Amino acid sequence: MSDKVLKSWIWTHRDELFANDAVGTGCFSYLPGEVVWAVTKRCNLWCKHCSISEEDPEELTTEEGFAIIEEAAKLGPVKFAFTGGEPLLREDIYDLIEYASSFDMQVVMATNGTLITKEVAEKLKKAGLERAAISIDGLGNAHDDFRGVNGTFDDVLRGMKACRDAGLATQLFTMVTRANYGEIPKIIQLADDLSLWRIYLIYLIAVGRGKAISEVCLSTSENMRFFDYVVEKQKEVKVWLKPICNPQYWAYLKDKGLVRDNEIEFTGCTAGITRFHIFPNGDVTPCAYLPVKAGNIRDHGFLEIVRDSEMFRALTAREVKGHCATCKYKKICGGCRSRAYATSGDYLAEDPVCWLGDFGV
C-alpha cells in the first residue's frame, strides 16, 4: 500500500474506524466522552508496568457502581469501560455490565484475558459487553515475563479464542517499550492472523509500578521512529494500529500529509476533557495514568465533579505550558498530560517526549 493508497484508505474507512471511538462524530477521539471505571485493584498477575498501586484496597459497592453508570449515561452515548486491576475478579461484574448495557452506551472491558473461559465469554456477551480489550505485550515467554506469571500467554490465547467463539469483539492492548519493542511486529502479525479489529499501542507512562522501569520508556527519537514504523506497517496489515498516550501521532499524520485539513477532526489528549477515570475507591481523575484527584464520588456526584473541577476546566482550555503552549498543533494534540505529570509533577507542563518542540511553533 503506497502513501497515496494509505491516505485513501484512512479516508474511505473513517466512519468504520472512528465511529466506535467518536460515537459517529468522525473524530480521532471520544465524543461525547469515555468514562473508565477501575472496579478493583485486585489482580491475578504482577505486571511490571502496572499503574495501579496496591495500597488502599477499598472498592465501591455495587450500588455505588450503579449510580456512576446512571450519571455517566447522562453525558450521552459515551463509551463506558470497566478495567482494574482485573475486573473479572469482582463477583458483581456481570451485574454491572448488564446495568451499563441497559443505557445508550458502548460497554467495553479491559482485561488481562487469563480468566476468560468459554463460560466466562458467553456470560460477558449475554450481559451486554460489546468488546473485550485483552493485553498482549509479547509472544510466549516474552509476554509471561512482562506480566510476571508463567503460562499467561497460553491463557490469553485461550481467552481470545473463547471471545471469538462467543461472538464477542476483541482488540489488543500492547505496551510499547524498549524492553518489548522487538515483539511488536509479532503481535501485529498475530492480530492480523486472528482478524482482530484494532491494537492500542500504548506508550509506557512511568507511574505506579511503572516508575521502577522508567528507563524502558521510548525517547523522543525512538518515538518518532515508532510513528514511522506504524505508518509503514499499516500499509501491510488490515488490523488498525492506534498509538495511545501519544497525541503527537495525530499531528504527525497531518505533518506527513496523510490527512488533509478539514478531512478528519483530531482532539488530541482527551484526559479530563472527554475522558474521565474513576479509581476503585471513587477518586475521579483525568486518566488512569494521571492520579491527580478532582474529587471523590462519595463526596460529590460524578457529574458534579466533571462540571465543577478546576483541573478539568484547565485541561479543557488547554492551559498547557512550555512548547505545548506555543505549538501550532496545541488544539489537535496538547501533549500527553499524564506523561507531563509523571516527569515533572505538573499535569499542565510540556510533554517531554515530543519532536514538535523543535519545529511545531
Number of C-alpha atoms within 10 A of each C-alpha: 13 10 14 10 12 18 17 14 13 16 16 11 11 16 17 12 18 18 18 17 22 21 21 15 17 21 21 21 23 24 25 18 23 27 24 26 25 25 29 23 22 18 16 15 18 15 18 16 21 21 21 21 12 13 7 9 11 13 18 18 14 16 10 14 21 17 15 21 23 16 15 24 19 13 16 15 19 26 24 23 24 26 25 26 26 23 23 27 16 16 10 13 17 20 15 20 25 17 17 27 19 14 17 13 22 20 23 24 25 23 24 30 24 22 18 23 18 17 12 17 24 18 15 25 21 15 19 21 24 19 20 27 23 22 22 27 26 24 16 14 15 16 23 21 18 21 24 14 15 16 15 23 25 15 17 22 16 18 25 27 19 20 25 16 13 18 14 20 18 24 21 25 21 25 25 25 26 15 17 17 16 12 19 19 14 14 18 24 15 14 22 18 12 14 14 19 16 20 25 20 22 16 18 26 29 23 24 17 17 19 16 12 16 17 13 16 20 21 15 14 12 14 21 18 12 17 18 15 12 18 16 15 17 16 15 13 16 17 21 19 18 18 21 20 23 24 24 28 23 23 23 19 16 17 13 12 13 18 20 14 8 7 12 18 16 19 20 24 28 26 23 25 23 21 24 23 25 26 26 24 19 25 19 26 27 28 21 24 23 23 22 18 17 18 20 17 22 12 10 10 15 23 15 12 18 22 11 12 17 12 20 22 15 15 20 15 11 19 15 22 17 13 22 27 19 13 19 16 23 23 17 20 23 28 33 28 26 28 26 21 22 20 18 14 13 16 24 24 23 24 28 18 22 22 15 19 16 9 9 16 13
